[in-house]
């Protein structure tokens, strides 16, 4: 666990709820970067500014749960 993770509070749970079909290529690639490339897949990710930025980009296709 790095300093950014400790500072921001650990992990967040992200679930894909929207389809990447007919979306811009960069949004599909962002989902893949988050480890979400199929519907209803859930990942637990470090709560860092980079991850938060990726989530913001695809916020209409994901559900976020903080611990």
N, CA, C and O atoms as a Tripos MOL2 file, in Angstrom:
@<TRIPOS>MOLECULE
protein
  268   267    67     0     0
PROTEIN
NO_CHARGES

@<TRIPOS>ATOM
      1 N           0.8560   -1.1780    0.0000 N.3       1 UNK1
      2 CA          0.0000    0.0000    0.0000 C.3       1 UNK1
      3 C           0.8960    1.2330    0.0000 C.2       1 UNK1
      4 O           1.7860    1.3550    0.8410 O.2       1 UNK1
      5 N           0.6650    2.1470   -0.9390 N.am      2 UNK2
      6 CA          1.5110    3.3210   -1.0340 C.3       2 UNK2
      7 C           0.9280    4.4980   -0.2450 C.2       2 UNK2
      8 O          -0.1510    4.3970    0.3390 O.2       2 UNK2
      9 N           1.6510    5.5960   -0.2400 N.am      3 UNK3
     10 CA          1.2500    6.7540    0.5640 C.3       3 UNK3
     11 C          -0.0690    7.3570    0.0930 C.2       3 UNK3
     12 O          -0.8750    7.8030    0.9090 O.2       3 UNK3
     13 N          -0.2950    7.3720   -1.2250 N.am      4 UNK4
     14 CA         -1.5450    7.9400   -1.7460 C.3       4 UNK4
     15 C          -2.7480    7.1260   -1.2930 C.2       4 UNK4
     16 O          -3.7990    7.6890   -0.9880 O.2       4 UNK4
     17 N          -2.6020    5.8150   -1.2470 N.am      5 UNK5
     18 CA         -3.7050    4.9620   -0.8130 C.3       5 UNK5
     19 C          -4.0140    5.1950    0.6550 C.2       5 UNK5
     20 O          -5.1800    5.2870    1.0360 O.2       5 UNK5
     21 N          -2.9870    5.2920    1.4770 N.am      6 UNK6
     22 CA         -3.1990    5.5290    2.9040 C.3       6 UNK6
     23 C          -3.8570    6.8840    3.1390 C.2       6 UNK6
     24 O          -4.7260    7.0240    3.9990 O.2       6 UNK6
     25 N          -3.4320    7.8810    2.3640 N.am      7 UNK7
     26 CA         -3.9600    9.2280    2.5290 C.3       7 UNK7
     27 C          -5.4370    9.2980    2.1390 C.2       7 UNK7
     28 O          -6.2280    9.9380    2.8330 O.2       7 UNK7
     29 N          -5.8130    8.6500    1.0430 N.am      8 UNK8
     30 CA         -7.1760    8.7510    0.5270 C.3       8 UNK8
     31 C          -8.1380    7.7470    1.1320 C.2       8 UNK8
     32 O          -9.3420    7.8460    0.8910 O.2       8 UNK8
     33 N          -7.6670    6.7960    1.8990 N.am      9 UNK9
     34 CA         -8.5860    5.9450    2.6130 C.3       9 UNK9
     35 C          -8.7690    4.5360    2.1190 C.2       9 UNK9
     36 O          -9.7560    3.9040    2.4950 O.2       9 UNK9
     37 N          -7.8890    3.9990    1.3030 N.am     10 UNK10
     38 CA         -7.9860    2.5840    1.0050 C.3      10 UNK10
     39 C          -8.4970    2.2340   -0.3640 C.2      10 UNK10
     40 O          -7.8960    2.5870   -1.3780 O.2      10 UNK10
     41 N          -9.6310    1.5230   -0.3880 N.am     11 UNK11
     42 CA        -10.1130    0.9900   -1.6530 C.3      11 UNK11
     43 C         -11.5530    1.4140   -1.9200 C.2      11 UNK11
     44 O         -12.2820    1.8240   -1.0180 O.2      11 UNK11
     45 N         -11.9330    1.3030   -3.1810 N.am     12 UNK12
     46 CA        -13.3060    1.5420   -3.5940 C.3      12 UNK12
     47 C         -13.7470    0.3820   -4.4740 C.2      12 UNK12
     48 O         -12.9360   -0.2240   -5.1750 O.2      12 UNK12
     49 N         -15.0230    0.0850   -4.4310 N.am     13 UNK13
     50 CA        -15.5790   -1.0060   -5.2280 C.3      13 UNK13
     51 C         -16.3290   -0.3920   -6.4050 C.2      13 UNK13
     52 O         -17.2090    0.4490   -6.2240 O.2      13 UNK13
     53 N         -15.9670   -0.8260   -7.6220 N.am     14 UNK14
     54 CA        -16.5510   -0.2870   -8.8420 C.3      14 UNK14
     55 C         -17.2290   -1.4180   -9.6020 C.2      14 UNK14
     56 O         -16.6220   -2.4650   -9.8310 O.2      14 UNK14
     57 N         -18.4870   -1.2150   -9.9940 N.am     15 UNK15
     58 CA        -19.2480   -2.2090  -10.7430 C.3      15 UNK15
     59 C         -19.7160   -1.5940  -12.0530 C.2      15 UNK15
     60 O         -20.2540   -0.4870  -12.0660 O.2      15 UNK15
     61 N         -19.5130   -2.3080  -13.1510 N.am     16 UNK16
     62 CA        -19.9800   -1.8290  -14.4470 C.3      16 UNK16
     63 C         -21.4710   -2.1000  -14.5780 C.2      16 UNK16
     64 O         -21.9170   -3.2370  -14.4260 O.2      16 UNK16
     65 N         -22.2410   -1.0510  -14.8630 N.am     17 UNK17
     66 CA        -23.6890   -1.2040  -15.0120 C.3      17 UNK17
     67 C         -24.1710   -0.7830  -16.3950 C.2      17 UNK17
     68 O         -25.3460   -0.9600  -16.7180 O.2      17 UNK17
     69 N         -23.2840   -0.2300  -17.2120 N.am     18 UNK18
     70 CA        -23.6630    0.2040  -18.5540 C.3      18 UNK18
     71 C         -22.8060   -0.4640  -19.6040 C.2      18 UNK18
     72 O         -21.6580   -0.8290  -19.3480 O.2      18 UNK18
     73 N         -23.3680   -0.6210  -20.7830 N.am     19 UNK19
     74 CA        -22.6660   -1.2830  -21.8730 C.3      19 UNK19
     75 C         -21.7420   -0.3070  -22.5960 C.2      19 UNK19
     76 O         -22.0980    0.8570  -22.7810 O.2      19 UNK19
     77 N         -20.5590   -0.7680  -23.0080 N.am     20 UNK20
     78 CA        -19.6590    0.0910  -23.7710 C.3      20 UNK20
     79 C         -19.9890    0.1350  -25.2650 C.2      20 UNK20
     80 O         -19.2990    0.8100  -26.0290 O.2      20 UNK20
     81 N         -21.0290   -0.5730  -25.6840 N.am     21 UNK21
     82 CA        -21.4180   -0.5380  -27.0930 C.3      21 UNK21
     83 C         -21.8630    0.8650  -27.4840 C.2      21 UNK21
     84 O         -22.5380    1.5510  -26.7180 O.2      21 UNK21
     85 N         -21.4780    1.2780  -28.6820 N.am     22 UNK22
     86 CA        -21.8050    2.6040  -29.2220 C.3      22 UNK22
     87 C         -21.2860    3.7380  -28.3450 C.2      22 UNK22
     88 O         -21.8900    4.8090  -28.2910 O.2      22 UNK22
     89 N         -20.1900    3.5110  -27.6700 N.am     23 UNK23
     90 CA        -19.5300    4.5500  -26.8760 C.3      23 UNK23
     91 C         -18.2100    4.8920  -27.5590 C.2      23 UNK23
     92 O         -17.6930    4.0840  -28.3300 O.2      23 UNK23
     93 N         -17.6630    6.0610  -27.2940 N.am     24 UNK24
     94 CA        -16.3580    6.3980  -27.8630 C.3      24 UNK24
     95 C         -15.2810    5.4050  -27.4210 C.2      24 UNK24
     96 O         -15.3490    4.8280  -26.3360 O.2      24 UNK24
     97 N         -14.3020    5.2270  -28.2800 N.am     25 UNK25
     98 CA        -13.2380    4.2490  -28.0230 C.3      25 UNK25
     99 C         -12.5070    4.5420  -26.7190 C.2      25 UNK25
    100 O         -12.1380    3.6130  -26.0000 O.2      25 UNK25
    101 N         -12.2900    5.8150  -26.4000 N.am     26 UNK26
    102 CA        -11.5600    6.1330  -25.1730 C.3      26 UNK26
    103 C         -12.3340    5.7120  -23.9250 C.2      26 UNK26
    104 O         -11.7230    5.3630  -22.9150 O.2      26 UNK26
    105 N         -13.6630    5.7390  -23.9770 N.am     27 UNK27
    106 CA        -14.4430    5.2710  -22.8250 C.3      27 UNK27
    107 C         -14.3490    3.7570  -22.6790 C.2      27 UNK27
    108 O         -14.2600    3.2490  -21.5610 O.2      27 UNK27
    109 N         -14.3670    3.0320  -23.7950 N.am     28 UNK28
    110 CA        -14.1960    1.5700  -23.7370 C.3      28 UNK28
    111 C         -12.8290    1.2260  -23.1660 C.2      28 UNK28
    112 O         -12.7070    0.3170  -22.3440 O.2      28 UNK28
    113 N         -11.8030    1.9490  -23.5980 N.am     29 UNK29
    114 CA        -10.4550    1.6890  -23.1040 C.3      29 UNK29
    115 C         -10.3290    2.0300  -21.6260 C.2      29 UNK29
    116 O          -9.5790    1.3690  -20.9070 O.2      29 UNK29
    117 N         -11.0380    3.0350  -21.1630 N.am     30 UNK30
    118 CA        -11.0210    3.3810  -19.7430 C.3      30 UNK30
    119 C         -11.6370    2.2630  -18.9140 C.2      30 UNK30
    120 O         -11.1130    1.9170  -17.8550 O.2      30 UNK30
    121 N         -12.7450    1.6940  -19.3880 N.am     31 UNK31
    122 CA        -13.3460    0.5550  -18.6810 C.3      31 UNK31
    123 C         -12.3700   -0.6100  -18.6010 C.2      31 UNK31
    124 O         -12.2490   -1.2460  -17.5540 O.2      31 UNK31
    125 N         -11.6800   -0.8920  -19.6890 N.am     32 UNK32
    126 CA        -10.6980   -1.9770  -19.6870 C.3      32 UNK32
    127 C          -9.5720   -1.6570  -18.7150 C.2      32 UNK32
    128 O          -9.0860   -2.5460  -18.0160 O.2      32 UNK32
    129 N          -9.1500   -0.3920  -18.6610 N.am     33 UNK33
    130 CA         -8.1180    0.0190  -17.7190 C.3      33 UNK33
    131 C          -8.5340   -0.1690  -16.2710 C.2      33 UNK33
    132 O          -7.6990   -0.4200  -15.4020 O.2      33 UNK33
    133 N          -9.8230   -0.0460  -16.0180 N.am     34 UNK34
    134 CA        -10.3470   -0.2760  -14.6700 C.3      34 UNK34
    135 C         -10.5880   -1.7600  -14.4030 C.2      34 UNK34
    136 O         -10.9160   -2.1430  -13.2800 O.2      34 UNK34
    137 N         -10.4290   -2.5930  -15.4270 N.am     35 UNK35
    138 CA        -10.6730   -4.0280  -15.2690 C.3      35 UNK35
    139 C         -12.1320   -4.3910  -15.4470 C.2      35 UNK35
    140 O         -12.5690   -5.4560  -15.0100 O.2      35 UNK35
    141 N         -12.8830   -3.5150  -16.0830 N.am     36 UNK36
    142 CA        -14.3130   -3.7330  -16.2860 C.3      36 UNK36
    143 C         -14.5900   -3.7950  -17.7820 C.2      36 UNK36
    144 O         -14.7170   -2.7570  -18.4320 O.2      36 UNK36
    145 N         -14.6840   -4.9860  -18.3270 N.am     37 UNK37
    146 CA        -14.9810   -5.0880  -19.7480 C.3      37 UNK37
    147 C         -16.2200   -5.9210  -20.0280 C.2      37 UNK37
    148 O         -16.5280   -6.1940  -21.1880 O.2      37 UNK37
    149 N         -16.9380   -6.3300  -18.9880 N.am     38 UNK38
    150 CA        -18.1940   -7.0600  -19.1540 C.3      38 UNK38
    151 C         -19.1980   -6.5260  -18.1400 C.2      38 UNK38
    152 O         -18.8330   -6.0620  -17.0600 O.2      38 UNK38
    153 N         -20.4510   -6.6020  -18.5100 N.am     39 UNK39
    154 CA        -21.5160   -6.0960  -17.6490 C.3      39 UNK39
    155 C         -21.5180   -6.7910  -16.2860 C.2      39 UNK39
    156 O         -21.2590   -7.9900  -16.1890 O.2      39 UNK39
    157 N         -21.8080   -6.0320  -15.2510 N.am     40 UNK40
    158 CA        -21.9580   -6.5030  -13.8720 C.3      40 UNK40
    159 C         -20.6710   -7.0600  -13.2750 C.2      40 UNK40
    160 O         -20.7180   -7.7730  -12.2730 O.2      40 UNK40
    161 N         -19.5440   -6.7540  -13.8620 N.am     41 UNK41
    162 CA        -18.2590   -7.1570  -13.2910 C.3      41 UNK41
    163 C         -17.8720   -6.1330  -12.2300 C.2      41 UNK41
    164 O         -18.0540   -4.9310  -12.4230 O.2      41 UNK41
    165 N         -17.3440   -6.6090  -11.1220 N.am     42 UNK42
    166 CA        -16.9720   -5.7430   -9.9990 C.3      42 UNK42
    167 C         -15.4820   -5.8660   -9.7400 C.2      42 UNK42
    168 O         -14.9170   -6.9580   -9.7920 O.2      42 UNK42
    169 N         -14.8490   -4.7280   -9.4590 N.am     43 UNK43
    170 CA        -13.4370   -4.6930   -9.1050 C.3      43 UNK43
    171 C         -13.2650   -3.8550   -7.8590 C.2      43 UNK43
    172 O         -13.9850   -2.8790   -7.6510 O.2      43 UNK43
    173 N         -12.3130   -4.2360   -7.0340 N.am     44 UNK44
    174 CA        -11.9410   -3.4350   -5.8760 C.3      44 UNK44
    175 C         -10.6100   -2.7810   -6.2100 C.2      44 UNK44
    176 O          -9.6120   -3.4690   -6.4240 O.2      44 UNK44
    177 N         -10.5940   -1.4440   -6.2560 N.am     45 UNK45
    178 CA         -9.4370   -0.6870   -6.7110 C.3      45 UNK45
    179 C          -8.9390    0.2460   -5.6180 C.2      45 UNK45
    180 O          -9.6860    0.6230   -4.7150 O.2      45 UNK45
    181 N          -7.6560    0.6130   -5.7140 N.am     46 UNK46
    182 CA         -7.0930    1.5880   -4.7870 C.3      46 UNK46
    183 C          -7.7510    2.9450   -5.0300 C.2      46 UNK46
    184 O          -8.0340    3.3120   -6.1710 O.2      46 UNK46
    185 N          -7.9860    3.6680   -3.9730 N.am     47 UNK47
    186 CA         -8.6090    4.9860   -4.0730 C.3      47 UNK47
    187 C          -7.5200    6.0280   -4.2900 C.2      47 UNK47
    188 O          -7.0160    6.6270   -3.3390 O.2      47 UNK47
    189 N          -7.1640    6.2360   -5.5590 N.am     48 UNK48
    190 CA         -6.1400    7.2090   -5.9220 C.3      48 UNK48
    191 C          -6.7530    8.2460   -6.8590 C.2      48 UNK48
    192 O          -7.8070    7.9990   -7.4450 O.2      48 UNK48
    193 N          -6.1120    9.3930   -7.0070 N.am     49 UNK49
    194 CA         -6.6340   10.4020   -7.9330 C.3      49 UNK49
    195 C          -6.7240    9.8940   -9.3740 C.2      49 UNK49
    196 O          -7.6480   10.2670  -10.0960 O.2      49 UNK49
    197 N          -5.7880    9.0580   -9.7990 N.am     50 UNK50
    198 CA         -5.8260    8.5200  -11.1600 C.3      50 UNK50
    199 C          -7.0520    7.6350  -11.3690 C.2      50 UNK50
    200 O          -7.7290    7.7400  -12.3920 O.2      50 UNK50
    201 N          -7.3340    6.7750  -10.4120 N.am     51 UNK51
    202 CA         -8.5020    5.8950  -10.5090 C.3      51 UNK51
    203 C          -9.7790    6.7210  -10.4470 C.2      51 UNK51
    204 O         -10.7240    6.4520  -11.1890 O.2      51 UNK51
    205 N          -9.8210    7.7190   -9.5760 N.am     52 UNK52
    206 CA        -11.0000    8.5830   -9.4860 C.3      52 UNK52
    207 C         -11.2480    9.3130  -10.8100 C.2      52 UNK52
    208 O         -12.3970    9.4920  -11.2150 O.2      52 UNK52
    209 N         -10.1760    9.7330  -11.4810 N.am     53 UNK53
    210 CA        -10.3230   10.3880  -12.7790 C.3      53 UNK53
    211 C         -10.8790    9.4550  -13.8330 C.2      53 UNK53
    212 O         -11.7100    9.8550  -14.6480 O.2      53 UNK53
    213 N         -10.4220    8.2080  -13.8220 N.am     54 UNK54
    214 CA        -10.9410    7.2200  -14.7660 C.3      54 UNK54
    215 C         -12.4180    6.9460  -14.4930 C.2      54 UNK54
    216 O         -13.2150    6.8350  -15.4250 O.2      54 UNK54
    217 N         -12.7770    6.8400  -13.2300 N.am     55 UNK55
    218 CA        -14.1760    6.6030  -12.8680 C.3      55 UNK55
    219 C         -15.0380    7.7890  -13.3100 C.2      55 UNK55
    220 O         -16.1530    7.6030  -13.7980 O.2      55 UNK55
    221 N         -14.5200    8.9970  -13.1390 N.am     56 UNK56
    222 CA        -15.2750   10.1860  -13.5440 C.3      56 UNK56
    223 C         -15.5660   10.1730  -15.0460 C.2      56 UNK56
    224 O         -16.6340   10.6030  -15.4820 O.2      56 UNK56
    225 N         -14.6200    9.6830  -15.8200 N.am     57 UNK57
    226 CA        -14.7780    9.6520  -17.2690 C.3      57 UNK57
    227 C         -15.9020    8.7200  -17.7070 C.2      57 UNK57
    228 O         -16.5680    8.9810  -18.7080 O.2      57 UNK57
    229 N         -16.1160    7.6380  -16.9670 N.am     58 UNK58
    230 CA        -17.1480    6.6560  -17.3350 C.3      58 UNK58
    231 C         -18.2230    6.5670  -16.2500 C.2      58 UNK58
    232 O         -18.8230    5.5090  -16.0590 O.2      58 UNK58
    233 N         -18.4640    7.6530  -15.5510 N.am     59 UNK59
    234 CA        -19.3750    7.6470  -14.4020 C.3      59 UNK59
    235 C         -20.7930    7.2370  -14.7710 C.2      59 UNK59
    236 O         -21.5380    6.7700  -13.9100 O.2      59 UNK59
    237 N         -21.1820    7.4000  -16.0300 N.am     60 UNK60
    238 CA        -22.5170    7.0100  -16.4710 C.3      60 UNK60
    239 C         -22.6340    5.5070  -16.7190 C.2      60 UNK60
    240 O         -23.7320    5.0080  -16.9680 O.2      60 UNK60
    241 N         -21.5110    4.7750  -16.6520 N.am     61 UNK61
    242 CA        -21.5260    3.3310  -16.9020 C.3      61 UNK61
    243 C         -21.0960    2.5050  -15.6990 C.2      61 UNK61
    244 O         -21.0450    1.2790  -15.7850 O.2      61 UNK61
    245 N         -20.7860    3.1550  -14.5760 N.am     62 UNK62
    246 CA        -20.3110    2.4170  -13.4040 C.3      62 UNK62
    247 C         -21.0480    2.8570  -12.1460 C.2      62 UNK62
    248 O         -21.5970    3.9570  -12.0770 O.2      62 UNK62
    249 N         -21.0470    1.9750  -11.1600 N.am     63 UNK63
    250 CA        -21.5700    2.2870   -9.8250 C.3      63 UNK63
    251 C         -20.3900    2.1640   -8.8640 C.2      63 UNK63
    252 O         -19.6340    1.1940   -8.9260 O.2      63 UNK63
    253 N         -20.2320    3.1440   -7.9780 N.am     64 UNK64
    254 CA        -19.0960    3.1870   -7.0620 C.3      64 UNK64
    255 C         -19.5930    3.0360   -5.6370 C.2      64 UNK64
    256 O         -20.5420    3.7010   -5.2220 O.2      64 UNK64
    257 N         -18.9390    2.1530   -4.8910 N.am     65 UNK65
    258 CA        -19.2260    1.9710   -3.4700 C.3      65 UNK65
    259 C         -17.9260    2.1890   -2.7120 C.2      65 UNK65
    260 O         -16.9220    1.5340   -2.9940 O.2      65 UNK65
    261 N         -17.9400    3.1040   -1.7510 N.am     66 UNK66
    262 CA        -16.7470    3.3440   -0.9470 C.3      66 UNK66
    263 C         -16.8360    2.5460    0.3390 C.2      66 UNK66
    264 O         -17.9200    2.3050    0.8700 O.2      66 UNK66
    265 N         -15.6810    2.1420    0.8250 N.am     67 UNK67
    266 CA        -15.6370    1.3650    2.0710 C.3      67 UNK67
    267 C         -15.5750    2.2660    3.2750 C.2      67 UNK67
    268 O         -15.5320    1.7820    4.4060 O.2      67 UNK67
@<TRIPOS>BOND
     1     1     2 1
     2     2     3 1
     3     3     4 2
     4     3     5 am
     5     5     6 1
     6     6     7 1
     7     7     8 2
     8     7     9 am
     9     9    10 1
    10    10    11 1
    11    11    12 2
    12    11    13 am
    13    13    14 1
    14    14    15 1
    15    15    16 2
    16    15    17 am
    17    17    18 1
    18    18    19 1
    19    19    20 2
    20    19    21 am
    21    21    22 1
    22    22    23 1
    23    23    24 2
    24    23    25 am
    25    25    26 1
    26    26    27 1
    27    27    28 2
    28    27    29 am
    29    29    30 1
    30    30    31 1
    31    31    32 2
    32    31    33 am
    33    33    34 1
    34    34    35 1
    35    35    36 2
    36    35    37 am
    37    37    38 1
    38    38    39 1
    39    39    40 2
    40    39    41 am
    41    41    42 1
    42    42    43 1
    43    43    44 2
    44    43    45 am
    45    45    46 1
    46    46    47 1
    47    47    48 2
    48    47    49 am
    49    49    50 1
    50    50    51 1
    51    51    52 2
    52    51    53 am
    53    53    54 1
    54    54    55 1
    55    55    56 2
    56    55    57 am
    57    57    58 1
    58    58    59 1
    59    59    60 2
    60    59    61 am
    61    61    62 1
    62    62    63 1
    63    63    64 2
    64    63    65 am
    65    65    66 1
    66    66    67 1
    67    67    68 2
    68    67    69 am
    69    69    70 1
    70    70    71 1
    71    71    72 2
    72    71    73 am
    73    73    74 1
    74    74    75 1
    75    75    76 2
    76    75    77 am
    77    77    78 1
    78    78    79 1
    79    79    80 2
    80    79    81 am
    81    81    82 1
    82    82    83 1
    83    83    84 2
    84    83    85 am
    85    85    86 1
    86    86    87 1
    87    87    88 2
    88    87    89 am
    89    89    90 1
    90    90    91 1
    91    91    92 2
    92    91    93 am
    93    93    94 1
    94    94    95 1
    95    95    96 2
    96    95    97 am
    97    97    98 1
    98    98    99 1
    99    99   100 2
   100    99   101 am
   101   101   102 1
   102   102   103 1
   103   103   104 2
   104   103   105 am
   105   105   106 1
   106   106   107 1
   107   107   108 2
   108   107   109 am
   109   109   110 1
   110   110   111 1
   111   111   112 2
   112   111   113 am
   113   113   114 1
   114   114   115 1
   115   115   116 2
   116   115   117 am
   117   117   118 1
   118   118   119 1
   119   119   120 2
   120   119   121 am
   121   121   122 1
   122   122   123 1
   123   123   124 2
   124   123   125 am
   125   125   126 1
   126   126   127 1
   127   127   128 2
   128   127   129 am
   129   129   130 1
   130   130   131 1
   131   131   132 2
   132   131   133 am
   133   133   134 1
   134   134   135 1
   135   135   136 2
   136   135   137 am
   137   137   138 1
   138   138   139 1
   139   139   140 2
   140   139   141 am
   141   141   142 1
   142   142   143 1
   143   143   144 2
   144   143   145 am
   145   145   146 1
   146   146   147 1
   147   147   148 2
   148   147   149 am
   149   149   150 1
   150   150   151 1
   151   151   152 2
   152   151   153 am
   153   153   154 1
   154   154   155 1
   155   155   156 2
   156   155   157 am
   157   157   158 1
   158   158   159 1
   159   159   160 2
   160   159   161 am
   161   161   162 1
   162   162   163 1
   163   163   164 2
   164   163   165 am
   165   165   166 1
   166   166   167 1
   167   167   168 2
   168   167   169 am
   169   169   170 1
   170   170   171 1
   171   171   172 2
   172   171   173 am
   173   173   174 1
   174   174   175 1
   175   175   176 2
   176   175   177 am
   177   177   178 1
   178   178   179 1
   179   179   180 2
   180   179   181 am
   181   181   182 1
   182   182   183 1
   183   183   184 2
   184   183   185 am
   185   185   186 1
   186   186   187 1
   187   187   188 2
   188   187   189 am
   189   189   190 1
   190   190   191 1
   191   191   192 2
   192   191   193 am
   193   193   194 1
   194   194   195 1
   195   195   196 2
   196   195   197 am
   197   197   198 1
   198   198   199 1
   199   199   200 2
   200   199   201 am
   201   201   202 1
   202   202   203 1
   203   203   204 2
   204   203   205 am
   205   205   206 1
   206   206   207 1
   207   207   208 2
   208   207   209 am
   209   209   210 1
   210   210   211 1
   211   211   212 2
   212   211   213 am
   213   213   214 1
   214   214   215 1
   215   215   216 2
   216   215   217 am
   217   217   218 1
   218   218   219 1
   219   219   220 2
   220   219   221 am
   221   221   222 1
   222   222   223 1
   223   223   224 2
   224   223   225 am
   225   225   226 1
   226   226   227 1
   227   227   228 2
   228   227   229 am
   229   229   230 1
   230   230   231 1
   231   231   232 2
   232   231   233 am
   233   233   234 1
   234   234   235 1
   235   235   236 2
   236   235   237 am
   237   237   238 1
   238   238   239 1
   239   239   240 2
   240   239   241 am
   241   241   242 1
   242   242   243 1
   243   243   244 2
   244   243   245 am
   245   245   246 1
   246   246   247 1
   247   247   248 2
   248   247   249 am
   249   249   250 1
   250   250   251 1
   251   251   252 2
   252   251   253 am
   253   253   254 1
   254   254   255 1
   255   255   256 2
   256   255   257 am
   257   257   258 1
   258   258   259 1
   259   259   260 2
   260   259   261 am
   261   261   262 1
   262   262   263 1
   263   263   264 2
   264   263   265 am
   265   265   266 1
   266   266   267 1
   267   267   268 2
@<TRIPOS>SUBSTRUCTURE
     1 UNK1         2 RESIDUE 1 A UNK
     2 UNK2         6 RESIDUE 1 A UNK
     3 UNK3        10 RESIDUE 1 A UNK
     4 UNK4        14 RESIDUE 1 A UNK
     5 UNK5        18 RESIDUE 1 A UNK
     6 UNK6        22 RESIDUE 1 A UNK
     7 UNK7        26 RESIDUE 1 A UNK
     8 UNK8        30 RESIDUE 1 A UNK
     9 UNK9        34 RESIDUE 1 A UNK
    10 UNK10       38 RESIDUE 1 A UNK
    11 UNK11       42 RESIDUE 1 A UNK
    12 UNK12       46 RESIDUE 1 A UNK
    13 UNK13       50 RESIDUE 1 A UNK
    14 UNK14       54 RESIDUE 1 A UNK
    15 UNK15       58 RESIDUE 1 A UNK
    16 UNK16       62 RESIDUE 1 A UNK
    17 UNK17       66 RESIDUE 1 A UNK
    18 UNK18       70 RESIDUE 1 A UNK
    19 UNK19       74 RESIDUE 1 A UNK
    20 UNK20       78 RESIDUE 1 A UNK
    21 UNK21       82 RESIDUE 1 A UNK
    22 UNK22       86 RESIDUE 1 A UNK
    23 UNK23       90 RESIDUE 1 A UNK
    24 UNK24       94 RESIDUE 1 A UNK
    25 UNK25       98 RESIDUE 1 A UNK
    26 UNK26      102 RESIDUE 1 A UNK
    27 UNK27      106 RESIDUE 1 A UNK
    28 UNK28      110 RESIDUE 1 A UNK
    29 UNK29      114 RESIDUE 1 A UNK
    30 UNK30      118 RESIDUE 1 A UNK
    31 UNK31      122 RESIDUE 1 A UNK
    32 UNK32      126 RESIDUE 1 A UNK
    33 UNK33      130 RESIDUE 1 A UNK
    34 UNK34      134 RESIDUE 1 A UNK
    35 UNK35      138 RESIDUE 1 A UNK
    36 UNK36      142 RESIDUE 1 A UNK
    37 UNK37      146 RESIDUE 1 A UNK
    38 UNK38      150 RESIDUE 1 A UNK
    39 UNK39      154 RESIDUE 1 A UNK
    40 UNK40      158 RESIDUE 1 A UNK
    41 UNK41      162 RESIDUE 1 A UNK
    42 UNK42      166 RESIDUE 1 A UNK
    43 UNK43      170 RESIDUE 1 A UNK
    44 UNK44      174 RESIDUE 1 A UNK
    45 UNK45      178 RESIDUE 1 A UNK
    46 UNK46      182 RESIDUE 1 A UNK
    47 UNK47      186 RESIDUE 1 A UNK
    48 UNK48      190 RESIDUE 1 A UNK
    49 UNK49      194 RESIDUE 1 A UNK
    50 UNK50      198 RESIDUE 1 A UNK
    51 UNK51      202 RESIDUE 1 A UNK
    52 UNK52      206 RESIDUE 1 A UNK
    53 UNK53      210 RESIDUE 1 A UNK
    54 UNK54      214 RESIDUE 1 A UNK
    55 UNK55      218 RESIDUE 1 A UNK
    56 UNK56      222 RESIDUE 1 A UNK
    57 UNK57      226 RESIDUE 1 A UNK
    58 UNK58      230 RESIDUE 1 A UNK
    59 UNK59      234 RESIDUE 1 A UNK
    60 UNK60      238 RESIDUE 1 A UNK
    61 UNK61      242 RESIDUE 1 A UNK
    62 UNK62      246 RESIDUE 1 A UNK
    63 UNK63      250 RESIDUE 1 A UNK
    64 UNK64      254 RESIDUE 1 A UNK
    65 UNK65      258 RESIDUE 1 A UNK
    66 UNK66      262 RESIDUE 1 A UNK
    67 UNK67      266 RESIDUE 1 A UNK
